[in-house]
Amino acid sequence: MLLWWGVGLLALATALGAVVVFASPETPGFDHWWNETIAGARADWMVDFALVLNWIGGGWVAILGVPLLAILALVIARRWRGAVFAALCFAASAGAVQVLKQLFGRARPDDMLVVSDYGSFPSGHTANAATIALVLWVLFPRVWVAIVGAAWVLAMALSRTFLSVHWASDTLGGALVGAGVVLVLAAWLLPWVQRTTSAADAPIG
C-alpha cells in the first residue's frame, strides 16, 4: 500500500509539472491570482517569517544541517536503522527535485524577493519540509507528529509564495515529491527499519 501511495504521489507531481509547464500556454490563472494576492497583502512580518524559513529550508542548512541533525538525533535515540532510512530519504528527495527541475525548467515569478536556483517546479524547500515531516511520521506514527509535520509543510509552502520565489503549484509539487519519495522508500525499507536485534536497537516509546 505504501508503495502505491508513493508512486501515485510522484506520478501526480510529474503530471502536475507537465500540465503547468507544457499543457498551459502561460502560467495558470490560479498561480497568477495567488501570486498577485500575496503581493498585495504582503506585510513585513510575512517577509521576515519567510526569510527565516528560506534560510532553514535552503542552502547548506537544508542540504547538510537539518538532515545531519535529524540523523544524529536518531542515532542518539538508538534508532540507527531509522537514521539510515532518513539519510536515504533526504538524498532521494533532493535528487528527485533536481531531476524534475531540469525536466521542466519552469520560469519563476518575475517579482522574486530572493535569489534562487534554476527551475521553479517543484519547490525544493517544500519537498525537503515534506520529506522531514513524512520521515518523522513513518518512524514515529503519532497524531501530534502528523499535525506538526503538516503545519511545517504548509508554513514552508506559504513562505515560498510570500517571497514570490515560487508559484503555488510549485509548492504543491514539492510536497508531493517529498512525501512520495519517503513512502516509496518506506515500502521497501520499513520492515528492516522496524526490525530489532537487541535491546539497544529497540525503538523508544
Buried (B, 14 or more C-beta within 10 A) or exposed (E): EBEEBBBBBBEBBBEBBBEBBEEEEEBBEEBBEBBEEBBEEBEEEBBEBBBEBBEBBBEEBBBEEBBEEBBEBBBEBBBBBBBBBBBBBBBBBBEBBBEBBEBBEBEBBEEEBBEBEEBBBBBBBBBBBBBBBBBBBBBBEEEEBBEBBBEBBBBBBBBBBBBBBBBBBBBBBBBBBBBBBBBBBBBBBBEEBEEEEEEEEEBEE
